[in-house]
Amino acid sequence: MTCRIKIKLLFTTILGCLVVFSFGQTAVIDSLEKEFLTVTTKSEKSEILEALFSEFQFNDSEKALEVALEFKNLNWSSDEEYSRDALQSLNLVGIAYMDLNQNDSALFYFQRLLEIATKNHDSLFMSKSYNNIGALNANLGNFDAAVKYIQKSAIIDEATGDKEGALVSYVNIGSIFIMLDANDSARYFLTKGLNVAKDNKDHAMVATCYLNLGVFEYKLENFEQAQSNLFGGLEHAEAINNHDLLSRIYHNLALISLSQKDYHSGLTYDLSALIAAEKSGLLVNLVSAEIGLARSFEKLGRYQEALEHYKKHTVLKDSLSGLENESVFIEMQEKFKSEEAYRENEILTQKNKIQNLEIAKNAEEIQNSRIVIFSSIVGLALLVILALTLYNRNVIKQRANQKLQDAYAIIHEKNVDILASIDYASKIQEALLPTKENEKLFKDSFFLLRPKDIVSGDFLWYAEVEGKKIIAVVDCTGHGVPGAFMSMIGNTFLHQIVNEREVTNPAEILTELRRNVIRALNQKGEGVNRKDGMDMAICSYSSSTRVLEFAGANNPLFVVKNGETLEIKGDKQPVGYFEGLEKPFTNHSLEVSKGDCVYLFSDGYADQFGGPKGKKYKYKPLKELIFANFQKPMSVQKTVLIDSFDDWKGALEQVDDVCIVGFRIA
């Protein structure tokens, strides 16, 4: 067991991505404590206490100190100052005091450890003491002294071949150089630590080194290099299922995406950070994940969801603050324990001198003890007052939380009513719009619709007029309820233009539809409503002439013909208000043959985030997927598209409505 301190100060303002790990291991602790009651030998008890210290070190610092002191009482005696377990007891007690910010006591034990280890030429504990004294100086802001001590530790580790110890030293030195803005030195030592971690095949430390390098490059605004390092850490964190590291890595990937204004990617990473944080059980990770989600939803204009996550962040942050207030009370108590332990050790090491003191000296010591006791009583009284104050604050906070819970219950009830209304609206939408394949229109065809929410802003529309089959895939602005309203407007106008006025030219249909949308929404180039409209792919097919006509508003058409996939691009303008000069839509004509396949779609499939790195699917893979399966029946192609979409999306949220239509020329 190495038990070296790993510095807790790297980029705490960004995410606190430190080489410190915490796991919920209550079952392991219970098992060790039961086993301790059954063993009888000193070596067995020491081994179990050392294991318990490792379990408590990053979860319960107070309990870790109790275990360390028990380990010291078991292994330390004035008659036998040198033994590995005796030196380890000094090491563990020093680390426990440092974790409780009892720096004076920690320094005493580390210096005592260094003195005895140097006297007995014990290179392992010399290295540990140098490293720990360096870490203590770093936490106190004495960075020059910290580097000096930790470099001594690294030199010893390199000479003795202790790769694990050298790894901790390299990472700590790199962290300190970051604080000193010595970027070249910081990058050198962090990279050196990464290489050693890879040689040791230590997934946790490899992931940690990549995480530190990623946040370091983020600080320098080297976003591409930062992402590369974080993805490297992601691979190793996933290999050992370390949810603490996964949450921190995803949170930093989200920060980078927000810096680059890629808000959809940022949202995806923040959702992954929340999932990992919940599994880690660490409150500080949940606080970071909730504020990250709130920021991402706000950037995307999803203010209701942003508000919900801000509320959750506030509640969690208040809980964390409550724990911190309790820790102040505990630390004040531990201060007295620390001083008592300090005096106990002084008594042990100075036993012979005390025996030779004169009676007058003993009387003076007794008087001093009385003064200490009196001071302790006064201090205890102050602690009681502080405890009552904290208790009163806790009662006030509980009342505020109850009010928040009551407000949440009201919001939940309203959400149930709203969802019921939206669900009913979806049934109306299904009744007015096509939802299934029409064999009379095209014998071999499929229609795939996957709404993001209950109701959809994407819809399919078709008709048959004057011997021509008209089919369109429409993508309205937004999704959910706003998109559904736009879909009803689009359906009504298409019916008037095609069925009532018998316009069959796709470009003319789009042009006329644009006029109607601008007129209906009163779009004059000012205000929010100027952005409302539709993207569309629409085609007209005559079975007598075998001519396929197509026009598109931002969306393209795919045709698989003669063993290759043709892409016909639409015009770069929507059906609605468009800043600048509105141009007529372009009508494309193409002769098709029996067996040719035609595909129309919205952008929801290509824009979906997923895969191993949480990126967009994009159009090129979609085109390749269609070409690889076009010879299969359309019903089978639909299944392939659904399975591929679900595999790519995985556990991530669907970002938009998805609509795809395919048909084969008979």
C-alpha positions in Angstrom: 0.0 0.0 0.0 1.6 3.2 -1.1 -0.5 5.8 0.8 1.0 8.9 -0.8 -0.9 12.1 -0.8 -2.1 13.3 -4.2 -2.5 17.1 -4.4 -6.1 18.4 -4.2 -5.7 21.7 -6.1 -5.8 21.2 -9.8 -8.4 23.5 -11.5 -10.9 23.5 -8.8 -12.6 26.5 -10.4 -13.3 24.4 -13.5 -14.1 20.9 -12.2 -11.7 19.7 -9.4 -10.4 17.0 -11.7 -7.9 15.6 -9.1 -6.0 12.4 -8.7 -8.2 11.4 -5.8 -10.8 8.6 -6.0 -13.9 7.8 -4.0 -16.1 4.7 -4.1 -19.2 3.7 -2.2 -17.9 0.6 -0.4 -20.0 0.1 2.7 -20.2 -3.6 2.2 -16.4 -3.9 2.1 -16.0 -1.8 5.3 -18.6 -3.9 7.1 -16.8 -7.1 6.1 -13.4 -5.7 7.2 -14.7 -4.5 10.6 -16.3 -8.0 11.3 -13.1 -9.7 10.3 -11.0 -7.4 12.7 -13.0 -8.8 15.6 -12.1 -12.4 14.8 -8.3 -12.1 14.1 -5.8 -12.4 17.0 -2.3 -11.7 15.7 -0.8 -8.2 15.5 0.1 -8.6 11.8 -3.5 -9.6 10.9 -4.9 -6.7 12.8 -2.5 -4.3 11.2 -3.3 -5.5 7.7 -7.1 -5.0 8.3 -6.6 -1.5 9.8 -4.5 -0.5 6.8 -7.2 -1.7 4.5 -9.9 0.2 6.5 -7.9 3.4 6.3 -7.8 3.1 2.5 -11.6 2.7 2.4 -12.3 5.7 4.7 -9.6 8.1 3.4 -11.6 9.8 0.7 -15.1 9.2 2.2 -14.9 9.9 6.0 -11.8 11.8 7.1 -12.8 11.7 10.7 -13.2 7.9 10.7 -9.9 7.6 8.8 -8.1 9.4 11.7 -9.6 7.1 14.3 -8.4 4.0 12.3 -4.9 5.6 11.8 -4.5 6.3 15.6 -5.6 2.8 16.4 -3.0 1.5 13.9 -0.4 3.7 15.6 -1.3 2.4 19.1 -1.0 -1.1 17.9 2.4 -0.7 16.3 4.3 2.1 18.0 6.4 1.9 21.1 9.3 4.0 22.5 11.5 0.8 22.8 11.1 -0.1 19.1 11.2 3.1 17.1 12.1 1.4 13.8 9.8 -1.1 12.0 7.9 -0.8 8.8 4.5 -0.9 10.5 5.7 1.7 13.1 6.8 4.1 10.2 3.5 3.4 8.4 1.6 4.4 11.4 3.3 7.8 11.4 2.5 8.1 7.7 -1.2 7.3 8.1 -1.8 9.6 11.0 0.0 12.4 9.1 -2.2 11.9 6.0 -5.4 11.7 8.2 -4.6 15.0 9.9 -3.8 16.7 6.5 -7.2 15.5 5.1 -8.8 17.3 8.1 -6.7 20.4 7.4 -4.9 20.0 10.8 -1.6 21.0 9.1 0.6 21.5 12.2 -0.1 18.0 13.4 0.3 16.6 9.9 3.7 18.3 9.5 4.9 16.9 12.9 4.2 13.3 11.9 5.7 13.7 8.4 8.9 15.2 9.8 9.2 12.6 12.5 8.7 9.9 9.8 11.5 11.5 7.6 13.9 11.7 10.6 13.5 8.0 11.5 13.5 6.8 7.9 16.7 8.8 7.1 18.4 7.4 10.2 17.6 3.8 9.1 18.2 4.4 5.4 14.6 3.4 4.5 14.3 4.8 1.0 10.5 3.9 0.7 9.5 6.0 3.7 11.9 8.7 2.9 10.2 9.1 -0.5 6.8 9.0 1.1 7.7 11.7 3.7 9.2 14.0 1.1 6.1 13.6 -1.2 3.7 14.2 1.6 5.6 17.3 3.0 5.6 18.6 -0.5 1.8 18.1 -0.9 1.2 19.8 2.5 3.2 22.8 1.3 1.3 22.9 -2.0 -2.1 23.0 -0.1 -0.7 25.9 1.9 0.3 27.8 -1.2 4.1 27.3 -0.7 4.6 26.0 -4.2 8.4 26.5 -4.5 9.0 24.4 -1.3 6.4 21.8 -2.6 8.3 21.3 -5.8 11.6 20.9 -4.0 10.3 18.2 -1.7 8.3 16.2 -4.3 11.3 16.3 -6.7 13.4 14.6 -3.9 10.7 12.0 -3.7 10.7 11.4 -7.4 14.6 11.0 -7.5 14.4 8.3 -4.8 11.5 6.5 -6.6 13.4 6.5 -9.9 16.6 5.2 -8.2 14.7 2.4 -6.4 12.4 1.6 -9.4 9.2 2.5 -7.5 7.0 3.3 -10.6 3.8 3.9 -8.6 5.5 6.3 -6.3 7.2 8.1 -9.2 3.9 8.4 -11.0 2.3 10.2 -8.0 5.3 12.5 -7.8 5.1 13.4 -11.5 1.4 14.2 -11.4 1.8 16.3 -8.2 4.7 18.3 -9.7 2.8 18.9 -12.9 -0.2 20.1 -10.9 2.0 22.6 -9.0 3.6 24.0 -12.2 0.1 24.6 -13.4 -0.5 26.8 -10.4 2.8 28.6 -11.2 1.7 29.1 -14.8 4.8 27.2 -15.9 3.0 25.6 -18.8 5.9 23.8 -20.5 7.0 22.2 -17.2 3.4 21.3 -16.3 2.8 19.6 -19.6 6.2 17.8 -19.4 5.5 16.2 -15.9 1.8 15.4 -16.6 2.8 13.7 -19.9 5.6 11.8 -18.1 3.1 10.7 -15.5 0.8 9.5 -18.2 3.5 7.4 -19.8 4.4 5.7 -16.5 0.7 5.0 -15.8 0.4 3.4 -19.2 3.5 1.2 -18.5 1.9 0.2 -15.1 -1.4 -0.6 -17.0 -3.2 1.4 -14.3 -6.4 2.4 -15.9 -7.5 4.8 -13.1 -4.2 6.8 -13.2 -4.1 6.8 -17.0 -7.6 8.2 -17.1 -6.7 10.7 -14.3 -3.6 11.9 -16.2 -5.6 12.3 -19.4 -8.2 14.3 -17.4 -5.6 16.6 -15.9 -4.0 17.1 -19.3 -7.4 17.8 -20.9 -8.3 20.5 -18.3 -4.8 21.9 -18.6 -5.2 22.3 -22.4 -8.7 23.7 -21.9 -7.2 26.4 -19.6 -4.9 27.4 -22.5 -7.9 27.3 -24.9 -6.3 24.5 -26.9 -9.8 22.9 -27.3 -8.9 20.3 -29.9 -6.0 18.9 -27.8 -8.2 19.2 -24.7 -10.9 17.0 -26.3 -8.4 14.5 -27.5 -7.0 14.0 -24.0 -10.4 13.8 -22.4 -11.5 11.1 -24.9 -8.4 9.2 -24.1 -9.3 9.4 -20.4 -12.9 8.4 -21.2 -11.7 5.1 -22.7 -9.8 4.0 -19.6 -12.4 5.3 -17.2 -15.0 3.2 -19.0 -12.7 0.1 -18.9 -12.9 0.1 -15.1 -16.4 1.5 -14.8 -15.2 4.5 -12.7 -18.3 6.7 -12.5 -16.5 9.4 -10.5 -13.9 9.9 -13.3 -16.6 9.5 -16.0 -18.7 12.3 -14.5 -15.7 14.7 -14.4 -14.6 13.9 -17.9 -18.1 14.3 -19.4 -18.5 17.6 -17.5 -15.3 19.0 -19.0 -16.2 17.8 -22.5 -19.5 19.8 -22.1 -17.5 22.9 -21.0 -15.4 22.6 -24.1 -18.5 22.2 -26.4 -20.1 25.3 -24.8 -16.9 27.3 -25.4 -17.1 26.3 -29.0 -20.9 27.1 -29.1 -21.7 23.5 -29.9 -24.7 23.5 -27.5 -26.2 20.1 -28.7 -23.0 18.3 -28.0 -22.7 20.1 -24.7 -26.1 18.9 -23.7 -25.3 15.3 -24.6 -22.1 15.4 -22.5 -23.9 17.0 -19.6 -26.6 14.3 -19.7 -23.8 11.6 -19.6 -22.1 13.5 -16.7 -25.4 13.4 -14.7 -25.9 9.6 -15.3 -22.3 8.9 -14.1 -22.6 11.3 -11.2 -25.8 9.5 -10.0 -24.0 6.2 -10.2 -20.9 7.6 -8.4 -23.0 8.7 -5.4 -20.8 11.8 -5.0 -22.8 15.0 -4.2 -20.1 17.3 -5.6 -20.4 15.6 -9.0 -24.2 15.9 -8.9 -23.9 19.6 -8.2 -21.6 20.1 -11.2 -23.8 17.9 -13.5 -27.0 19.8 -12.7 -25.5 23.3 -13.2 -24.0 22.0 -16.5 -27.4 20.8 -17.7 -29.0 24.1 -16.7 -26.4 26.0 -18.7 -26.8 23.8 -21.8 -30.6 23.9 -21.8 -30.4 27.7 -21.4 -28.1 28.1 -24.4 -30.5 26.0 -26.5 -33.4 28.2 -25.5 -35.1 25.4 -23.5 -35.7 27.7 -20.5 -38.3 25.5 -18.7 -35.8 22.6 -18.5 -33.0 25.0 -17.6 -35.1 26.3 -14.7 -35.8 22.8 -13.4 -32.1 21.9 -13.4 -31.1 25.2 -11.7 -33.6 24.3 -9.0 -32.1 20.9 -8.5 -28.6 22.4 -8.5 -29.6 24.9 -5.8 -31.1 22.1 -3.6 -28.0 19.9 -4.0 -25.7 22.9 -3.4 -27.5 23.7 -0.2 -27.2 20.1 0.9 -23.4 20.3 0.2 -23.2 23.6 2.1 -24.9 21.9 5.0 -22.4 19.1 5.1 -19.6 21.7 5.0 -21.1 23.5 8.0 -21.2 20.3 9.9 -17.6 19.6 8.9 -16.6 23.0 10.5 -18.0 21.7 13.8 -16.3 18.4 13.4 -12.9 20.1 12.5 -13.1 22.2 15.7 -13.6 19.0 17.7 -10.8 17.3 15.9 -8.5 20.3 16.7 -8.7 19.3 20.4 -8.1 15.6 19.5 -5.1 16.6 17.4 -3.5 18.6 20.2 -4.1 15.7 22.6 -2.5 13.2 20.2 0.4 15.6 19.7 1.1 15.8 23.5 0.7 12.1 23.8 3.4 11.5 21.2 5.7 14.1 22.9 5.3 12.2 26.2 6.3 8.9 24.5 9.4 10.3 22.8 10.6 12.2 25.9 9.8 9.5 28.5 13.3 9.3 29.9 13.6 13.1 30.3 10.3 13.3 32.1 11.5 10.8 34.7 14.5 13.0 35.6 12.5 16.2 36.0 12.6 17.8 39.4 9.5 18.0 41.7 9.2 21.7 41.0 9.2 21.0 37.2 6.4 18.4 37.7 4.4 21.0 39.7 4.8 23.4 36.8 3.6 20.8 34.3 0.6 20.1 36.4 -0.3 23.8 36.6 0.1 24.0 32.8 -2.2 21.0 32.4 -4.8 22.8 34.5 -4.6 25.8 32.3 -5.0 23.5 29.2 -8.1 21.9 30.8 -9.6 25.2 31.6 -9.0 26.4 28.1 -10.5 23.2 26.7 -13.7 23.8 28.8 -14.0 27.3 27.4 -13.4 26.0 23.9 -16.0 23.3 24.5 -18.5 25.9 25.6 -17.8 27.8 22.4 -18.4 24.6 20.4 -21.8 24.1 22.0 -22.8 27.6 21.1 -21.6 27.0 17.5 -23.5 23.7 17.4 -26.8 25.4 18.5 -26.3 28.1 15.9 -25.8 25.5 13.2 -28.8 23.5 14.4 -31.0 26.7 14.1 -29.8 27.3 10.6 -30.5 23.7 9.7 -34.1 24.0 11.0 -34.6 27.2 8.8 -33.2 25.4 5.8 -35.5 22.4 6.4 -38.5 24.7 6.4 -37.3 26.2 3.1 -36.9 22.8 1.6 -40.4 21.8 2.6 -41.8 24.9 0.8 -39.8 23.9 -2.2 -41.2 20.3 -2.1 -44.8 21.7 -1.9 -44.1 23.9 -4.9 -42.7 20.9 -6.7 -45.9 18.9 -6.0 -48.0 21.7 -7.5 -45.8 21.8 -10.6 -46.0 18.0 -10.9 -49.8 18.1 -10.8 -49.9 20.7 -13.5 -47.4 18.7 -15.6 -49.7 15.7 -15.4 -52.6 17.8 -16.8 -50.4 19.3 -19.5 -49.1 15.9 -20.6 -52.7 14.5 -20.8 -53.7 17.4 -23.0 -50.7 16.9 -25.3 -51.4 13.2 -25.5 -55.0 13.9 -26.6 -53.6 16.4 -29.2 -51.4 13.6 -30.6 -54.5 11.5 -31.3 -56.0 14.5 -33.2 -52.7 14.9 -35.2 -52.7 11.2 -36.0 -56.3 11.4 -37.3 -55.5 14.3 -39.6 -52.1 13.3 -40.9 -51.0 10.0 -42.6 -49.3 7.6 -40.2 -49.0 4.4 -42.3 -47.8 3.3 -45.8 -50.3 3.7 -48.6 -50.0 0.6 -50.9 -52.4 2.3 -53.4 -49.9 5.1 -53.9 -46.7 3.0 -53.9 -46.9 -0.8 -53.6 -43.4 -1.2 -52.0 -42.9 1.7 -49.6 -42.2 2.6 -46.0 -43.0 5.6 -43.7 -40.8 6.1 -40.6 -41.8 8.7 -38.0 -40.1 9.0 -34.6 -41.3 12.1 -32.7 -39.0 13.6 -30.2 -41.9 14.4 -27.9 -45.5 13.2 -27.8 -46.6 15.3 -30.8 -44.4 15.9 -33.9 -43.3 18.8 -36.0 -42.3 16.4 -38.8 -45.0 14.9 -41.0 -45.7 13.0 -44.2 -48.1 14.3 -46.8 -49.3 12.7 -50.0 -52.0 13.0 -52.7 -52.8 11.8 -56.2 -53.9 14.5 -58.7 -54.3 14.3 -62.5 -52.4 11.0 -62.7 -49.5 12.3 -60.6 -48.5 11.1 -57.2 -47.4 13.9 -54.9 -45.4 13.0 -51.7 -43.7 15.3 -49.3 -41.7 15.1 -46.0 -42.1 18.3 -44.0 -39.9 19.5 -41.1 -41.6 22.3 -39.2 -39.8 24.8 -37.0 -39.4 23.3 -33.6 -40.8 20.1 -32.2 -43.5 19.1 -29.6 -46.5 21.4 -29.4 -45.1 24.4 -31.5 -44.1 22.0 -34.2 -47.4 20.3 -34.1 -49.3 23.6 -34.6 -47.1 24.3 -37.7 -47.8 20.8 -39.0 -51.5 21.5 -39.0 -50.9 24.8 -40.9 -48.8 23.0 -43.5 -51.3 20.2 -43.9 -54.1 22.6 -44.5 -52.3 24.8 -47.1 -50.9 21.7 -49.0 -54.5 20.4 -49.2 -55.7 23.7 -50.7 -52.8 24.1 -53.1 -52.7 20.5 -54.5 -56.1 18.9 -54.0 -58.3 22.0 -54.5 -56.2 24.1 -57.0 -54.5 21.0 -58.6 -51.0 22.4 -58.6 -48.6 19.5 -59.2 -45.3 21.1 -60.0 -43.1 20.7 -56.8 -41.4 24.1 -57.1 -44.7 25.9 -57.7 -46.2 24.1 -54.7 -43.3 25.3 -52.4 -43.5 28.8 -53.7 -47.2 29.0 -53.2 -46.9 27.4 -49.8 -44.3 30.0 -48.8 -46.7 32.8 -49.7 -49.5 31.3 -47.6 -47.2 30.7 -44.5 -45.8 34.3 -44.6 -49.3 35.7 -44.9 -50.8 33.4 -42.2 -48.0 34.2 -39.7 -47.9 37.9 -40.6 -44.1 37.6 -41.1 -42.7 41.1 -41.9 -39.1 40.5 -41.2 -39.2 41.6 -37.5 -39.7 39.7 -34.3 -39.5 36.1 -33.4 -42.2 34.8 -35.8 -40.0 35.6 -38.8 -38.1 32.4 -38.0 -41.1 30.1 -38.1 -41.5 28.0 -41.2 -40.8 24.6 -42.7 -38.0 22.7 -44.4 -39.4 20.3 -47.0 -38.6 17.7 -49.6 -41.4 17.2 -52.1 -41.6 15.1 -55.3 -44.2 14.4 -58.1 -44.2 11.1 -60.0 -46.0 10.3 -63.2 -46.3 6.5 -63.9 -47.2 7.2 -67.5 -44.1 9.2 -68.3 -41.8 7.7 -65.6 -40.6 11.2 -64.8 -39.8 12.2 -61.2 -39.9 15.9 -60.4 -38.4 17.2 -57.2 -38.0 20.5 -55.3 -36.5 21.0 -51.8 -36.5 23.7 -49.2 -33.1 23.0 -47.5 -33.7 19.2 -47.6 -32.3 16.9 -50.4 -33.6 13.8 -52.2 -31.8 10.4 -52.5 -32.4 8.2 -55.6 -30.7 4.8 -55.9 -30.4 4.2 -59.7 -28.2 2.0 -61.8 -26.1 0.8 -58.8 -25.3 4.3 -57.4 -26.9 6.8 -55.1 -27.8 10.2 -56.6 -28.3 13.1 -54.3 -30.4 16.1 -55.5 -30.0 19.0 -53.3 -32.8 21.4 -52.3 -32.6 25.2 -52.4 -30.9 26.9 -49.4 -34.1 28.7 -48.2 -37.0 27.6 -46.0 -40.8 27.7 -46.7 -41.3 30.9 -44.7 -39.7 34.3 -44.3 -36.1 34.4 -45.5 -33.8 37.3 -45.0 -32.6 38.8 -48.3 -34.2 38.3 -51.7 -36.6 35.4 -51.9 -35.8 33.3 -55.0 -38.2 30.9 -56.8 -37.7 27.2 -55.8 -35.9 25.0 -58.4 -37.7 22.2 -60.1 -35.6 19.1 -60.9 -36.7 16.4 -63.3 -35.3 12.8 -63.5 -36.3 9.8 -65.6 -36.6 6.7 -63.4 -36.9 3.0 -64.2 -38.6 0.1 -62.5 -36.8 -0.9 -59.4 -35.3 2.5 -58.7 -35.6 3.6 -55.1 -36.5 7.1 -53.9 -36.0 8.5 -50.3 -37.1 11.8 -48.7 -36.3 12.8 -45.1 -36.0 15.5 -42.5 -32.7 16.3 -40.8 -33.6 14.6 -37.5 -31.9 11.2 -38.3 -28.6 12.8 -39.5 -28.4 15.2 -36.6 -28.8 12.6 -33.9 -25.9 12.5 -31.4 -24.6 9.1 -30.3 -21.9 6.5 -31.0 -18.8 5.9 -28.9 -17.9 9.6 -28.9 -21.3 11.3 -28.7 -21.1 12.8 -32.2 -23.7 13.5 -34.9 -24.7 10.7 -37.3 -24.5 12.9 -40.4 -25.8 12.4 -44.0 -22.8 10.5 -45.5 -23.3 7.4 -43.2 -27.1 7.6 -43.9 -26.5 7.6 -47.6 -24.2 4.6 -47.2 -26.7 2.7 -45.0 -29.5 3.3 -47.6 -27.3 2.1 -50.5 -26.2 -1.0 -48.5 -29.8 -2.1 -48.1 -31.8 -0.7 -51.1 -32.3 -4.1 -52.7 -34.2 -5.4 -49.7 -38.0 -4.9 -49.4 -38.9 -1.5 -48.1 -40.4 -2.9 -44.9 -37.0 -4.5 -44.1 -35.2 -1.3 -44.9 -37.5 0.5 -42.4 -36.4 -2.0 -39.7 -32.7 -1.6 -40.5 -33.1 2.2 -40.2 -34.8 2.0 -36.9 -32.3 -0.5 -35.4 -29.4 1.6 -36.7 -30.8 4.8 -35.2 -31.5 3.1 -31.8 -28.0 1.6 -31.7 -26.4 4.9 -32.5 -28.5 6.9 -30.0 -28.0 4.5 -27.2 -28.9 6.0 -23.8 -28.7 9.6 -25.1 -31.7 11.8 -25.6 -33.3 12.1 -29.1 -32.5 15.7 -30.3 -35.2 16.2 -33.0 -38.2 14.6 -34.7 -37.3 12.0 -37.3 -39.2 11.4 -40.6 -38.1 9.3 -43.6 -40.1 8.0 -46.6 -38.9 5.5 -49.1 -40.6 4.0 -52.1 -39.7 1.8 -55.1 -40.7 2.6 -58.7 -43.0 -0.2 -59.9 
